[in-house]
């Protein structure tokens, strides 16, 4: 099998997607989604990265990320997923024991991989941003994108803070 390559050598922004293990809705609880957002903000600050947008859904996450140096995406994703996984497992065991009991403690929180997509143009970046922001609407979770508190839509539509400093790099 060919080794999967991450193309992070040209300073392009990346649209990334990753999912909960077996697409379980492990991020159903607002506090769980907030943990993912807090870890994203922390990792971006540590690595001097920029987030152009994000959405945390009940079973997966999308984000548009950019770094001022090449080779930053994989380490950032590994740390973001690892740190959030530890906190989320602790949260589920402590605050939602009935839910935690329905899963095997040995199961990972996240699927092993993440899926990046290089964004070469502003047009494609806006397309992906719109796709992310309308994800909760398509899923029937809210009627308007800005009503989903765990995305960057409120920042773009209402200029409200969303827990992650955002910047447009295009």
C-alpha positions in Angstrom: 0.0 0.0 0.0 1.3 3.4 -0.9 2.2 5.7 2.0 -0.2 8.6 2.4 1.5 12.0 1.8 0.6 15.3 3.3 1.5 18.1 1.0 2.6 20.8 3.4 5.6 22.2 1.7 4.3 25.3 -0.2 2.8 27.5 2.5 -0.8 26.9 1.4 -3.7 27.0 3.7 -5.1 23.5 4.4 -8.7 22.5 4.8 -8.6 19.6 7.3 -11.2 17.1 8.3 -11.0 14.5 11.1 -13.6 12.3 12.7 -14.5 10.7 16.0 -13.6 7.0 16.2 -16.1 5.0 14.1 -18.0 8.3 13.5 -19.5 8.1 16.9 -21.2 11.3 18.1 -18.7 11.8 20.9 -19.0 15.6 20.5 -22.7 15.7 21.2 -22.2 17.6 24.5 -21.5 21.4 24.2 -18.6 21.0 26.7 -16.9 18.4 24.5 -17.1 20.7 21.5 -15.7 23.5 23.6 -12.7 21.3 24.5 -11.9 20.9 20.8 -12.1 24.6 20.2 -9.9 25.5 23.2 -7.2 23.0 22.2 -7.3 24.4 18.6 -6.8 27.9 19.9 -4.0 26.8 22.2 -2.1 24.9 19.5 -2.4 27.7 17.0 -0.9 30.1 19.5 1.9 27.8 20.3 2.7 27.3 16.6 2.0 30.8 15.4 -0.7 29.4 13.1 -3.8 31.0 11.7 -7.2 29.6 11.6 -9.4 31.0 8.8 -12.5 29.0 9.9 -13.7 25.9 11.7 -16.8 23.9 12.7 -17.1 21.2 15.4 -19.9 18.8 14.6 -21.1 16.0 16.8 -19.0 13.4 15.1 -16.3 15.3 13.1 -14.3 18.6 12.8 -13.4 20.8 9.9 -10.9 23.7 9.9 -8.9 25.9 7.5 -5.4 26.3 8.9 -2.3 28.1 7.7 1.2 28.2 9.1 4.1 30.6 8.3 6.5 27.7 7.8 6.3 24.4 6.0 6.0 21.0 7.8 3.8 22.4 10.6 0.4 20.8 9.8 1.1 17.2 10.8 2.7 17.9 14.2 0.0 20.4 15.0 -2.8 17.9 14.1 -1.1 15.1 16.1 -0.9 17.3 19.2 -4.3 18.8 18.8 -5.9 15.4 18.5 -3.8 13.8 21.2 -4.4 16.6 23.8 -8.1 16.9 23.1 -8.5 13.2 23.2 -7.1 13.0 26.7 -9.3 15.8 27.9 -12.4 14.5 26.2 -12.0 11.0 27.5 -11.6 12.4 31.0 -14.7 14.5 30.5 -16.8 11.6 29.3 -15.7 9.4 32.2 -16.3 12.1 34.8 -19.4 14.0 33.5 -21.1 11.4 31.3 -20.3 8.0 32.8 -23.4 6.3 31.2 -22.1 7.4 27.7 -18.5 6.4 28.6 -19.7 3.0 29.6 -21.2 2.4 26.2 -17.7 2.5 24.6 -14.6 0.4 25.2 -12.0 2.4 27.2 -9.3 1.1 24.9 -11.0 2.6 21.8 -9.3 5.8 20.6 -11.3 9.0 20.7 -10.4 10.0 17.1 -10.0 8.1 13.9 -6.3 7.7 13.2 -6.0 9.9 10.2 -7.0 13.4 9.2 -7.7 14.5 5.7 -6.0 17.7 4.4 -6.9 19.6 1.2 -4.6 22.3 -0.1 -6.3 25.6 -0.8 -4.6 27.3 -3.7 -7.1 30.0 -4.3 -9.3 32.4 -2.4 -12.3 31.1 -4.3 -11.7 27.5 -3.1 -11.1 28.7 0.4 -14.4 30.6 0.5 -16.1 27.5 -0.9 -14.7 25.4 1.9 -15.6 28.0 4.5 -19.2 28.1 3.3 -19.3 24.3 3.2 -18.1 24.2 6.9 -20.5 26.9 8.1 -23.5 25.3 6.4 -22.7 21.8 7.8 -24.8 22.2 11.0 -27.7 23.5 8.9 -27.5 20.6 6.5 -27.4 18.2 9.5 -30.6 19.8 10.9 -28.9 21.0 14.0 -29.8 24.7 13.5 -31.7 26.7 10.9 -29.0 29.3 10.3 -25.2 28.8 10.3 -24.6 31.6 12.8 -26.8 29.8 15.3 -24.2 27.0 15.7 -22.0 28.2 18.6 -19.2 25.8 17.7 -18.1 27.3 14.4 -16.6 30.5 13.0 -19.8 31.5 11.2 -20.8 33.9 14.0 -17.5 35.7 13.5 -18.0 36.1 9.8 -21.7 36.9 9.9 -22.0 38.9 13.2 -18.4 39.8 14.2 -18.8 37.8 17.4 -15.9 36.0 19.2 -15.8 32.3 18.7 -13.0 31.1 21.0 -10.4 31.0 18.3 -8.6 34.0 16.9 -9.3 34.0 13.2 -7.5 35.5 10.3 -7.9 35.5 6.5 -4.7 34.6 4.7 -5.9 34.8 1.2 
